[in-house]
Amino acid sequence: MNHESIPAGTRIGHVHLKVSDLERAIGFYRDLLGFELVTRFGEAAAFLSAGGYHHHIGLNVWESRGGSPPPPGSTGLYHFAINYPERRDLARALKRLLDAGWPIDGASDHGTHEAIYLHDPDHNGIELAWDRDPGEWPRLGGRPTFTRRPLDFDGLLAELESPVTG
């Protein structure tokens, strides 16, 4: 089977989630994670964004109002990633979660990026991440490789104490 790779500039533009309670989901993504509410379709759907994009996150209750998360052992979304442009932005997100008492499932320094794992109110998995410059990525045979070192929480939060540069 001959296949052609998709263009290197291709990216995943947004995630659209089925949720059980639209107001609760909007509250999480807007008030806790900081996305802006762009538009809503009554009590059925909402679209949120960062920086004026049409939407990064779509939420709806079209088929899921009052529903429960998928049971363990079923297929579906494992997690989606929210990538922050600067390490300081990831630190801000972590501080907001800690200040709100929101539970964190795990965290890792993968060498290529730092990651914090959590779930939204509907138990959708989320990875909050900051990518290192590709020149810093660990490589094996010329390809990026991942590590699973513990995340340096103190070092990450220290980003909030250092002066902003640039």
SULNORSUL-V159411 format. One record per pair of residues at least 24 apart in sequence whose C-alpha atoms are under 7 Angstrom apart, sorted by the first residue. I is the first residue (numbers start at 1). J is the second residue. Records with the same first field share a line. If there is no record, write none. Layout:
I->J ; J
This chain:
13->56
14->55 ; 56 ; 57
15->56 ; 57 ; 58
16->57 ; 58 ; 59
17->58 ; 59 ; 60
18->59 ; 60 ; 61 ; 64
19->59 ; 60 ; 61 ; 64 ; 65 ; 122
20->61 ; 64 ; 65 ; 66 ; 67 ; 68 ; 122
21->61 ; 65 ; 66
22->60 ; 61
25->121
32->96 ; 97
33->93
69->122 ; 123
77->124
78->125
79->124 ; 125 ; 126 ; 127
80->125 ; 126 ; 127
81->126 ; 127 ; 128 ; 129
82->127 ; 128 ; 129
83->128 ; 129 ; 130
84->129 ; 130
85->130
86->130
87->130
88->159 ; 160
90->128 ; 129 ; 130
91->156 ; 157 ; 159 ; 160
107->150 ; 151
108->148 ; 149 ; 150 ; 151
109->147 ; 148 ; 149 ; 150 ; 151
110->146 ; 147 ; 148 ; 149
111->137 ; 138 ; 146 ; 147
112->137 ; 138 ; 146
114->151
